[in-house]
């Protein structure tokens, strides 16, 4: 819950989903977490809509030193600060860099950079992460104004942002928080993770009219033996074609009723399993969106057929 005035994409009650990894301190796990989120964007058709912004906060000692430098700078221009930034000057000066006040952007742009306060190890860590992302073909922007308001964050922070939601453009945010477990009274444990706002993600999908993922195939079947084979086939195809949506019919019914559900689901094709198909170790394919004759494909060649078809 947020104890503040609700806005579009920033509601009083909201939901998050995310991932976390504990015990690993290297930049490679940070890249893995980012790549995992990128796979989701591709699955949802949002890969071209979202921009990855990254920054580093260094160690807690480096960040503390940077805060002093930042406070010295803003105190020289205190008359230009708005009410929020004046308050943050003593409570959380890093958050001034995150101000959306247009009148402050020139002042913020001239502020000292965190990179200038980093030691050799922190600089190397951030450089290593960038190398991993480049090798993976992930486009990113280094945003030196990307910060966190909580002291347990360290080193890498990142956000996936969009220009389609106005001021509330951050869809997913994450980073490294090696100080969290220690602050909670536990043993010092490196940690990295991310969280995405469900409402904001849904809002973006609705705005882009991508509220549903069109399934490639809908599996229909007849008979007890076929139902077991259908479940096995569905899982195999999901493993082999993770970028595609494969729906397995559930709830019984005639083939005619199953075809109706396949059509309603928006599937491009129906994969049919019956006694004849099981005996021949094949799958019949019925095309639902084009006028083509039903065809029989050996199960050993099914993945290749679906890749070529999609």
N, C-alpha and C positions, 0 to 999 in steps of 0.2 A: 504494500500500500504506500501511496505517496501523500504526505500531509501538505498538499499545495493545490493551487488552482488547476483544474483539469484543462488540458489543451488537446488539439487534434494530435493523435499519436502519443499522447502523454496523459494517461488517464489516472484517476484516483486509485482504482484497483487494476492491477496488471499481472500478467503471467510471464514467466521466463522458462526457457529450457536451455540446457548447456551441457558442457563436458568439462571434466577436470582430470588432471594427472598429477600424482604426488610421487616424489622420490627421485625425479630426474632434473638435473640442473643445466643441461646443455641446450644449445640453440636448436638442435635437431628436433626435439620434442615440441618446441614452439612452432617450428615449420610444419610438423605433422598436424598439430591442432588447427593451424590456419588452412592447410590443405584439406582437412576433413570438412571444414566449413565451406570451402570452395566447391567441393563435390556436391554439397547440398544445394548451393546456388545453381550449379549446372542442372541438377535434377529438377529444380523448380523453375528453370528458365530465367534465372536472375543474374547469371554470370556477367552479362554485358551491362547490367543496370547498376551493379555495385562496385565501388572503388575501395581498395584496401589501403588504409593509412596506417603507418607504423611510426613508432618513436621509441626512444630509450630513456628511462629514468635513472639509470645507473644504480649504484648501491645506495643504501640508506645514508652512509657517510657522505658520498658525493652529492646526494640530493640535499642534504642538510647544508652543505657548503654553498650549493647553488641557490638555495632559498635566501641566504644572507646577501648574495650578489643581487638577486632579484629585488629584494626589499630595498636595498640601497638605491637601485635604479628607480623604482616607482616612488620612493620617498622624495626624490628630486623633482617628481612631476605630480605630486599628490593633488595639486589643485585641478588636474585634468581628470582624476578618477571619479567614477560615479559612486553612488552609495554602496552598491554591492562590492565593488572592487576595493573601496576604502575599508570596508569591514574585513574583506579577505586578506588585506595587507598584513593584518596581525594574526588572523586565524588560519589562513591557508593560501599563501601568496601564489602558489602554483596555479590555482584555479583562476587567477586573473587572466592568465594566458588563454583560457577557454571562454572568455567573455564574448558574447554575441553583440555587444553594444557597438554599433558602427562608428560612433564617435571616438572609440578607444583603439580602433584597429591600427592606426598609424603609430600610436604610442607602443602598442604591443609588438608590432613588427620590428621596432627598434630595440626591443628588450634583449638582454644577453641570452645566449643559447645554452641549453643544457649540455650539448655536445662539447662545449668549451670547458666544462667542469668535470668531464669524465677522465678516469684513469685509463691506463693501457689495456687492462683486462676487460673493462666494460666496453671500450671502443672495439676491441676484437670480437667480443660476444655479439655486438650489434652488427658488425661487418659480416660475421659468419652467418647470421640469420638471413641477411640480405642475399648472401651468396646462395643459400639453399633455395630461397624463393625465386631467384633468377634462373637457377638450374631447373626448377620445376615449371618455369614459364609463367609464373604468377606476376602480373603487373602490380606495382605498389607505388605509393607516394610517401616520401618521408615528410611527416608533418611535425615540425619541432614544437608546435603548440599543443600537441596531443598529450594530456596529462591525466593523472588520477588524483582524487581528493583524499585517498586513504593511504596512510603511511606504510602499510604492509606491502604495497606494490614495489617492485624493483625491476630493473632492466627493461625488458620488452613490454610495450603496451601496443595494442592495435585496435582498429575499428573498421567495420565494413559500412560504408556510407552511401547514400543515394541523394540525388538532387530532386527527386520526385515527391518528397514528403515535406518540403519547406524546411523550417527550422529544426524539426525533429527528424533529422536525416540519418541518425545512427541506427542501423538495424541490428548490428551485432557488435559486441565489444569484448575484449579479453586482454590477457597479458600474464605476466609472471608475478606471483605474490608469495615470495619466499619467506616473508615475515609473518604470514597469517597464523600458522599453527603455533609459532612461538608466542604470539600475542594472546592466543587462546589458552596458554599454559602448557602446551605440548612441547615435544622435542623439535628443534630446528629442522624443518623439512621443506625442501624445494617444491614448488607447486606452480602449475600453469593451467589455464582454462579459459573458457569463454562462456558468454550467455547472450541469448538473443531474445528480444521482446516479441512475444507471440502476436499481440495485437498490432504492433507496428509492421510485422512481417505480413500479416493478413491484409492490412491496409494497403501495403505496397502491391501485393498480388492482385487485389481487387482493382486498384488503380490501373494496373497494367493488363487487366482482364485475363489474368492467368490463375484463376481460382482453382483450377483442377488440372491434374496431369492426365493427358490422354493416354490410356493404356494401349500398348501395342497388341497384346493378345489376351483373349479370354478363353480359359480351358473348360470345355464341356465334356461330359462323359456319361456312359450308361453301364450299369452293372457294378457289383461289389469289387470285383478285381480291377475294373477300370478306375474306380474311385481311389484305390490305393496307388495305382500307377500315376494317376493325375496329380496327386499330392507330391509324389516323388519328382515328377516332371516339372511341376511348378517351382520347386526349390532348386532344381538343377538349372533351370533357365534364369532364375533370379540371381544365382551365383555367377553364371556365365555372361549374363547381360544386365549388370547392375544399373546401367543407365536407363533401362527400360522398365515400364510398369507391366507386370504380368498378373492377371487376376485369375484366381481359381474359383470356379463356381462352388457355392456351398448351399445346402438346403434341398437337394434332390430336385425332382421334377422331370418332365419329359424333355427330350432334346429341343422340341419346338419352344418350350418355355425358357429353356436355357439360352437359346439363340436370341430370344427377345431381350433377355437381361444383358447379353453380350452387346447387343445393338444399343440398348439404353445406356450402358456404361461408356459408350463411345469407342470401343475397341476397333482396331483396324481389321483384325482377323480373329476367327474362332479356331482353336486347336481342338480337334475331336478325337476322343479315345473311346473305342468300343471293342467288342470281341475281335473283329477283323483286324483292327489296328494293332491290338496287343499280340495277336498271332503272327502278324507280319513285322512286329517291332518297328512300327511306323506311326505317323500321326497324319490324320486327314486335316487339310487346311481349307476353311471356308472364308472367302473374302467378303467382308461386310460393307466395304466402302467403294467397291468397284465391281464391274461386271466381268468377272473372270471365273472360269470353271474351277470347281473344287478339285484339289490335287492331293496326292499322297506323297509324303516325304519321309524317308527313313529317319528314325530317331537319331542315328549317328550323324546325320547331316542337318538336323533341325536348327542348331545354333547358327550355322553358316547361312542357312536360308533366311533366318530372321534378321541377321545382321545386314544382309544384302537388301532385304525388303524394307527395313527401317531407314 
